[in-house]
Amino acid sequence: MLEYQLLLMKLAGIDGVIVDWYGRKDHFDYALLHANTEKLVAHAQRLGLKFAVCYEDQTIPNLVAGGKIEAAAVVDHAMSEINWLNDNWFGKDNYLRIDGLPVLLSFGINGLTHSQWDETIGGLEFQIQYFSEHHRRNCAAGAFDWPVPDRSKITETFLQESKQWKHLIPVAYPGFNDFYQQAGVSKKWRKIPKEAGLTFRKTLRQALTVGAPVVQIASWNDWGEGTMIEPSVEFGDRDLQVVQKLRRELVEPEFQFSAEDLKLPPRLLALRRLKQPEDKQKLDAIAALIAAGNTIDARKQLAGSKKH
């Protein structure tokens, strides 16, 4: 499934993934998420996509409440996690860098305080490009934007404030339609209308024209908030075709992939799921062709494979 998703991203014109990372501690599902992230990192490297980490530091108060770390050790814990990232992921060839430095985002403001983040970043023995959410912390190179229902001016404020920053990461999104009220974790149902795809076209066009080194799409597969652009029964691959079109128009006129190419990863996935699948080496070779951009030969080999 990871291969399918990453190949779809590549054919759509998405260069990599920003992983929502909860750290390594065995608390709630954090350790499982970390193990799955390691698999994602391996697939991204194999298929030629970049990756970066968005640290969910809101996990740190949960670790304190769960007795996993002491309240006085939250900064040390955060530094330990970032040191692990530096030792294991920051040095990979496909890790996202800006100005030659690895990029690290943190989500929200319910984890470390501003001063604790100052202490954390200041205590590292290496440099990173750190980005906080919406507003730039003192220790950050800039900030990244994020869709928030009922706060219609938040992106306008972000773009205005970002004129004073070294870097910014704007956001594009298809809408927002969460299930939190239904799940009993929120008192109201929040929504940003998709407007039949117009919201995504509008926000992606805006994000691609502000001169930022990185544009973030929120999100690939957050089905709980309804921000996904991953193909679905309801919307098909509509949003991926939008990425293709705007990449060709605004970023890379020679971008080669088409809507027809988006059909290749689902066909490959179907073959891998057969009760009597094709030879694994053959399917691996087809995946490598798609990853290398050789969709012509990949299509030929898929056409000659077992029917499904």
C-alpha positions, 0 to 999 in steps of 0.5 A: 500500500505504501508503494501504491501511495508513493508512486501516485504522489510521484506521478501526480507531481508531488516530490515527497512527504512530510510525516506526522511523527509522534516520537519513539516512546512506547505510549498509546500508539506512538511506537507503532506509528514510528515503526510504520514511519520507518517503513515509509522512509524506506519506501520513499528512499527506494522510489526516489521521493523526499521526506521530512518530519513534522514533530507532534510535540503535543505528545510530550505532555501526554508522556508526562501524564502517563509517567513516561518522562518527568515534567522537568525533563521535557526539553531533554526528551525533545532534544533526544528525539531530534538528536535521534532524527539527526543520527538516523534520518536527517543525513539521508540523501532524500531528506528535505533540506532548505539552504543545505539544512534539514527541515523540521516542523512542529505541529500546534502549540499544545506541546512545548512552550515557546521558551522550551522550544528556544531551549531545545533548538539552542541546545542542539549541536547541529543546525536545522531549519525549524518551522513552527505552525502559523506564527514564527517562534523566535528559534524558527526560520519561519512557519508553515500554514495550515487550514483551520475552519472558522478562521478565514483570515488565518492564511491572509495573516500568515502571508502578511507576517511571513514577509519578515521571515527567512522562509515560509511554507504555504499550504494548499488544501481541498477542504475540511470536513471532520468527524469529531462531533460524531466521534464525541470529541468535539461539540461542533462540526467544522467544515471548509467546503470543497466547492467541487474541487475549486478550494484545492485549485485556488489554494494550490495556485496561491501557494505555488505563486508566493515564492516559497521553497516548499509548498505543503499539501494538507493532506494526503490521507487525513480522512478524519478531517476530510482534507485528503487528496488521496484517490477516493470512491467519491472524488476519484483522482480529481485532486491529483490531476489538479496537481499535475496541471498546476505543476505543469503550468506554474513550476515545470512546463516539461512535466511529463505525467498525465491523468492516464499515468495515474492508473498505473499504481492501482493496477500494480497494487491489484497485481500484488494483491492477487491470491496467486500474484505475479513474480515479485521480482517482476512487480518490483521491476515495474515499480522501479520503471514507474519510479524512474518515470518510464511509464511507457514500459511500465504500461507495456509490462502491466498489460502483459501481466495477469488479468485482475 
